[in-house]
């Protein structure tokens, strides 16, 4: 398994000098497993990912979408594969209660937002909607999707291949007291749902080699109504579930490179004490498992 970071920012892309080191594109990861290509999220980083795949002649791409907030889908219209005949693009997501996945993507590619309709795509485009807890295969990889505690309908993903595991847990408020997830039913028991969604994150991260996690906040910045987490929470989770590597992700737009370096140094002693390798995700970094 190879993992490559193409976009690591949250909320909106940043084209400023303070973000040059870690990168300013919004979320996108590339995962290569036994000759198959998986992309995770369709932020602005997907443009560069797609161009690299086109240069390599990749003709089949599976995209795992965490959720439909704009920083996670805004790069999709610019995915080069959409303009290529003979290429297959399959988009996976949790099922939404009120809209199909096709409708969600078509919504951002219609006037007055866009002059290029989703109907103009030349590739074979397929949308696959999953239920919470579904497991499915992409080539030799086993993929599991689980609901997370974030506004709207948000999923995390676990990718198993042989003895290696990537867990992608973004966006979520891991240990907060507010239930953010939508569409749970009018009689939803908040306490039980919070427990379930926390357990979902733990199930995804169990024994993971790489745990890519939402660490948008520091504890002193935490806002309970946003649906994001802090590094402290994911270090605790990694220790609980025996994950070996934590990658801080979904960096705040205003985080300077020096700020990110400082955050890693701030949390490194706690990570070392638990036997966890700690890193901050950076565009262009490739990990081989």
DOFI-311263 format. One record per residue (C-alpha): x, y, z; residue in three letters. Coordinates in steps of 0.5 Angstrom, whole numbers, plus 500, padded with zeros to 3 digits. Layout:
N
XYZala
...
This chain:
289
500500500unk
502507498unk
499513501unk
501520498unk
498527501unk
495532495unk
491536500unk
491537507unk
488544509unk
481544512unk
475550511unk
478553504unk
485553500unk
490557502unk
495561497unk
499565502unk
507564504unk
505562511unk
503555508unk
508553503unk
511548507unk
505544509unk
501546503unk
495550502unk
490545498unk
484542501unk
483535503unk
485529498unk
489523499unk
492518494unk
492510496unk
495505491unk
493498493unk
496492489unk
495496482unk
489499484unk
488507485unk
483510491unk
483517492unk
480520499unk
476526498unk
475531493unk
478538495unk
483542491unk
488537492unk
485532487unk
487537481unk
494535482unk
492528484unk
488527478unk
494530473unk
499525476unk
494519475unk
493521468unk
500522466unk
501515469unk
495512464unk
491510470unk
484508467unk
480506474unk
479511480unk
475510486unk
474516490unk
472515498unk
468521500unk
468523507unk
462528506unk
459534502unk
462540505unk
465544500unk
472544502unk
471536501unk
468536494unk
470543491unk
476540487unk
471535484unk
469539477unk
477539476unk
479532476unk
482531469unk
479524469unk
472526468unk
474529461unk
477522459unk
473517455unk
474510457unk
476512464unk
472510470unk
471514476unk
467511482unk
465515487unk
463512494unk
459515500unk
455514506unk
447515503unk
444521505unk
437521507unk
434527503unk
439527496unk
442522492unk
450523491unk
449524484unk
444530486unk
449533491unk
455533486unk
450536480unk
448541485unk
455545485unk
456544477unk
450548475unk
448555473unk
450560477unk
455556480unk
458553474unk
458553466unk
459545466unk
454541467unk
455534470unk
452531464unk
458533460unk
463528463unk
466524458unk
468519463unk
464513466unk
462516472unk
458512477unk
456514484unk
455508490unk
452510496unk
453506502unk
450504509unk
454506516unk
458500517unk
458497510unk
465493508unk
466493500unk
472491496unk
476495491unk
481490488unk
485487493unk
483492499unk
478491504unk
474498505unk
470500511unk
466506512unk
463508519unk
459514520unk
462520524unk
460526529unk
460532524unk
455536521unk
451533515unk
452526514unk
460524515unk
464518514unk
471515516unk
474510512unk
478504514unk
483501508unk
485494509unk
490491505unk
494485507unk
497486514unk
497494513unk
491499515unk
490506513unk
484509517unk
482516515unk
478519520unk
476526518unk
472531520unk
469529527unk
468532534unk
471525537unk
470526544unk
465533544unk
458533548unk
454536542unk
451531537unk
452534530unk
450528525unk
444530521unk
438525519unk
438520525unk
431521526unk
427525531unk
427520536unk
434519536unk
437518543unk
443523543unk
447520549unk
447513545unk
449516538unk
455520541unk
457513544unk
456510537unk
459515533unk
465515538unk
466507538unk
465508530unk
472512530unk
475507535unk
473501530unk
476505524unk
483506527unk
484499531unk
491497530unk
492502524unk
499503521unk
497510519unk
491514523unk
490520519unk
485525523unk
482531524unk
486536529unk
483542526unk
483545533unk
488546539unk
485545546unk
485552547unk
481554541unk
476548541unk
469551539unk
464545541unk
459547535unk
464546529unk
465538529unk
472538529unk
477535534unk
484536537unk
491532537unk
490530545unk
483526543unk
487522537unk
493521541unk
488518546unk
484514541unk
491511538unk
493509545unk
486506546unk
486502539unk
493500538unk
495505532unk
502506531unk
502512527unk
498519528unk
498524522unk
495531524unk
490533518unk
485538516unk
490544518unk
487550520unk
487555514unk
491560518unk
496555521unk
503557519unk
509552517unk
512554524unk
506553527unk
505546525unk
512545527unk
511547534unk
504543534unk
508537533unk
514538538unk
508540543unk
505533542unk
511529541unk
513527548unk
506525549unk
506521543unk
513518544unk
511516551unk
505511548unk
510509543unk
506512537unk
509516531unk
507523530unk
507527524unk
503533521unk
501531514unk
504535508unk
503536501unk
507531497unk
509526503unk
509519501unk
508513505unk
510506503unk
507500508unk
